[in-house]
Amino acid sequence: MLSVYEGFFSGGARIVHSDIVLGLREGGQHHQVLSLYGEVHREATRQRMTDDACYRALTAAGVGVTSLGRTFGATGVSADFSGPELAETARATAGADVILALKEQPLALLNQAGLPRRPVVVCLHRSDPENQGGALDELKAAIADGTVVACVCCAESTRAAYQAAGVPADLLHVVPNGVDLFRFRPDAARRLALRSELGIDPAAPVVVFAARYDGMKNVPLLLAAARAWLARVPDGQVLMCGAGMTAANPGLTADIATAFHGAPALADRGLRLLGVRRDMETVYAASDVVALTSAWGEAAPLCLIEGMMCGAVPVATDVGDSAAIVAGHGLVTAPDPEAVATAWSEAVAARADLAPALTASRERFSRTRMIASYAALLDRAAASTTRPALPDLY
């Protein structure tokens, strides 16, 4: 198997896909990864492939990872590929039985004429196909010429959105996201360790927001809610994690200044900018609430699943499959600062009561279930170079 990534940068889709590759390798499949970019500049953060946690996990497990060596700046994937880049891609694809494209963006490369024809399975992780530049057109072109034999959707909202956008329904198969339940679990020692590290009282209510600095995440809403919540919860803390969630990001500092205008002391007291963390299982375990304020694009947000499995109560806006994920485990809120802040307080108060439901749902969000479904689908794709009749796998 060959997986093709646009690049290695902070985001749930790359985390999920890299974990799938590792799980499939554990099951006996041979996997390689090709990345279009060796370095990505986005979310006010320079992200080099070799520094990325997913890259390090893959290579440590013996998965070969190569790159075309491009640097991503303000523009997307270029359709102009050099001779050496196409030769490198041809070598990588020639050795594969099946190619996995992490989202549709790599199809700009895989659709180039002259490359070895291999069945391609596209892994889709968003619910806004029309908001992906020319990637949807590349996906439709690859479907039309028979290259794409299946699309794996991480959420029902993804399947519905891509079907509405013109992707044939028989190609769209839902495999919900899952996580490593041994890594993501309630842990009193981790909870105390992070709170001690950050100087947070063991009894203080803590909300974590794990997201990259991107418009779809609706950071202004999160900050406005944080101001409202911190104003009435004197010992409350809001942790912000992810690419661009640092004081070095001028966009974020401007957003904070706007949200906390007239009350900068609230931000100084209760807002923690943690940036990219490699220990999110510890951050979630230390938190009481995991917050999502996204306005569009989400499918099955990984932060909600990881946070829930660590014992944090999810509070989310109704975007993608968030409401279905949160149902019975947390709260769905209107995209209004006061409503979000109120929901956070309600979630903190209900945490003990919701704990049994969170525990009972663990199997549903299992990495093992997710990887088994991928393995079955890929075995069918490898058995045929024509479009396979694949059932939905859960």
N, C-alpha and C positions, 0 to 999 in steps of 0.2 A: 504494500500500500504506500502511496505517496500523498502526503497532505501538502497543499499549497496555501501559504499564508500571504496576506498582503504585507504584513510586518509583525514584529514582536513589540507590542506596546500595551499599556495598562488597559484592561477591559475584560468583562465577564466572558465574552465569546471565546477569546484566546485561552482563558483559564479552563473553561469547560472542554474545549476541543483538545487542548494539550493533555488534560486528564483522560479523555477518551483514548487518545493515542497510547498513553502509558498503560491504560487498562487493557486495550486490545493486544499490545505487545506482551503483557503478562499472560494473556490467553494463548499465546503462540504465534500470533501474526508478526510479520516483519514490516516495520514502518520506517519511512524516511520523511523528512520535512524540507520543503523548499520555500524560502521567504523572498518576496520581491525586494524588500527593503532591508538593509543592514542597520539602518539608523532612521529613527522617526522623530521629528520635531512637531509636537502637538500638545494641547492643553498646557502651554507655557512650560513644557518639560522636554528636555533632550533625553530620548530613550534609545539606547544602543542595544542591539539584539543580544550581545554577549553579556549584558548586565541584567537582562530580563529573567525573572524567576521561572517562567515557563521554559525558556531556552535552557536554563541551567538544570531544571528537573529532567527535561528530555535527554539532554546530552549525558547527564549523570546515569541515566538508565540505559544508555547505549544506543539511543535513537540518533541517527545521523541527521544533522541540521546544516543546510547550506543556504547561501543567499546570493542573489544576483548583485548585491553590493550597492544598490541604489540608496539615496538619502531622500526621505520624504520631508518636504517643507510645507508650503502653503497650497500646493496643488495635489491632485489625486493621482491615480495610476495613469501613466502615459501609455497611449496605444502604440507609441513608436519604440520598438524594442530592437536593440542592436544585434548584429550577427552573433557575437559571443554570448549574449544573453539567451538568444534562441537556441544556440548549440548546447548551452548548459541545461536549459529546460528540456531539450530533446533527450539528453543523456539521462536526466532524472525520470522523465515519463516513460522512456523505453523500458526501464526495469520494473515498472509497476503493472500489476494486474488491474488495479482500480485506483483512481485518483479522487481524493477528497479535497474539495475547495472550501476553505473556511470563509463562508459567506460568498456572495456572487462577484465581489471585486476582482479576485484572481482570474476570472474568466476572460478578462481583457488580454491576459497572457495566453491562457489555454486555448483561446479561439484563434490564435495565430496560425496561418496556413503552414503546412509542412511538418507540423509536430506529429509524433506517433499518435495514432488514434487509440485511446483507451476509454473505457466507460468512466464517466465522471459522476460522482455523487456530491451535490452541493449542500452544505450545512447552513441553514438559514436561521438567523438569531434576532431578527427585528420584525416589527409589525408595520413598517412604513416603506414598502418597496418603491414607491414613487419618489421617495426622498433620498435616493442613493445615486444621484447623478445618472451616468449612463450605464450603471451596473445592471439594471433591470433589462435593458435592451441586449446586453451581452448574454444574460441568462436566457432570454427568449431565443436568441440566435443559436446558442448551444443546444437548446431543446429542439429547435427546428431541424438541425442537421444530425440529430440523433446522438450527440456526444453526451448530453446529460441524461442519465438513466433513472435518477431518483433525486428528490430533494428532501432532506431531513429537516423538519421544522421542530424547534424546541418548545413550541407552544401552539395551542389551538388558534390563538389570535394571529400567529404567523401564517398558518395554513389558510385561514380565511382571507387574510390580506393579499397573499400571493395568488390565490385562486381568483379573487376579484380583479387582480391586476392582469389576468390572462394566462397564468401558468396552469397547465392541465391538471385537473384534480387527481388523476390517477398517478401523477408523479409525486404528490405531496403526502408525506408520511410524518406523523408526530411521534417524536421520542422526547418526553419531557426531561428537563435538566435534573441532574442528581449530583450529590456531593459525597465526599469521603466521610462517612459517619463516625469513623474513629477519630479523625482530625477535628471535625466540627461537632462538638458536643458540649454540654454544660460542664464547666470545670472551675471549681471554687478556688483552686490554687492559681490558675491563670487569672481569674477575676481579681484576686487580691494583688497579684504581682503587677498587673498593669496599673491598677489604681494607685499602688504604692509608687510606681515609676513616675506617674503623672501628678502625684500629690493630691489625689481625689479621695475624699472620705469614703470609707467602705459602705456607708449607708446612703450616700448621695445618689439621686436619680441621674442616669446617664443615657443620653440619646446618641446613637452613632449614625452618621450619614456617610456611606461608602460609595463614591461615584467619581468619575473623572469630571474635570471642569469643561462641561459642554452644555450648549443651549437646551438640549433635550432633557437634561437633568433638573432644570428649573432651579438653579442655585438661588436666585433672588427670592423665590417662595420659601425655600428652606431657611434662608437667613431672616426673612420677615417673621416666620414662625418661631425661629430661635429667639428673636428679640421679645416677642410676646410671651413665650414660655419662660425665659430667664427672668423676665420682669416680675413674674408671680411665683417662681420657684427659686428661692434665694440660694439653695445649694445645688441647683441643677447644673449639668455640664453637657455640652454638645461637642462631640468629636467629629471632625471632618477629615476623611481619609480618601486618597486617590490622587491620580495625576493632576497637578495644578492646584491641589488643595494645600498651598503653602503661602507664606507671606511674600515669597518671591514672585508670585503671579500678580501683576498689576490689575488684571481684570477682577480677580477675587478681592483684592484689597479695596478696590473701588466699590464693589458690590457690598462689602461689609460696611464701608463708610456710609453708603446710602441707607442700608437697612438699619444701622445703629446711629443714624444722625441724631444728635442731641443726647445720646446715651452711650458714649463710647466705653464707659466703665463696665456696662453690661457685657460687652464683647470681650473686654480684657479679663473679666472675671470668669465667664462661662463658656467661651468659644475656644476650642483647641484645634489648631491646624496641624495635622499629623503627616500630610503628604502620602506617598506610596508606602504602605506597610507590607512586610513579608510575613507578618504573624497575625493575619486577620482573625484566625480562630481565637487568639487571645483578646483582640479588640472586641470581638462580638461577645465573648464570655464575660467581659468586664462591663457590658452594657445591659441596660434594661429594655431599651427600645431600639429597633433598627428602622430607620426612616427612609422613605422613597417619596420624592415630590415631582417625579418626572411628568412632563407635559405630553410627550409623544414618543413613538419609536420603540418603547420597551416591548419585550415579548414575555420572557419568564425571568425576571431580574434575579441574578445570582445572589445579590446581597440579601434579599428577603429570605431565600432558602438557607444560605449559610448562617445568617443571623438567627433565624428560628431554630435551627438545629443546635445552636449554642445557648438557647434559652432566652434570647431577646425577643420581645413581642413585636411583630411587624406592624407598621402603620404606613399605609401606602395610598397614593392617589389611584384612581381607577383607570389604569393604562395597561394595554396588553392583557396578559393573563394574571395580573397582580391581584385582582379581586378573588379569582378562583384559588390562588395560592394562599391568600390571607384568610379565606373563609374558615371560621371556626378556630383560628389561631391568633387573630389580631383584628385590626380595624382598617376599614377603607374610609378615606376622608375626602371631602371636597377640596379643591385647590384654592383654599382661602387660608391666610396666615392664622387667624383666630381659630378656625376649625381644626387646622393641623395641630396647633399648640394644645387645644383642648383634648384632642385624640391622644397626644403624647401622655398627658397627665392621666387620662383614663387607662391607657395601656400600662403605665407604671403601677397604678392601683390594682389592675387585674392580673398582674404577672403571675402571682402565685396560683390563682384560680385557673389560668390558661396553661400552666405547666403540664398537666396530664395530657391535654390535647396535643401539645407540641411533641411530647414523648411518643404518643400513640401514632403520630404521623411520620415517624422517622423512616419506616420502610418505603413509604410512598416516594420519598426524596432520595432514595439510595443510589449511589454511584454504581453499585453492582447491577441493579436493574437497568440503568441507562446503558451501560457498556454491553450487556447481554443483548439488548435490542439493536444496538449498532452492529454488533458482530453478526447477528442473523441477517440483517439487511445487506451488509457488505458481502457476506458469503453468497447471497443470491445475485448481487451485482457482478461479482467475479465470475460466476458460472455462465454468464451470457454477455455478449457484446451488444445485444439488443435490449430494448426496454423490458425489464422484468416485471412480472405481475407480483407486486409486493404488498402484503397485508400491512395494516397499521400495527405497529409494535409498541408495546407499553411495558 
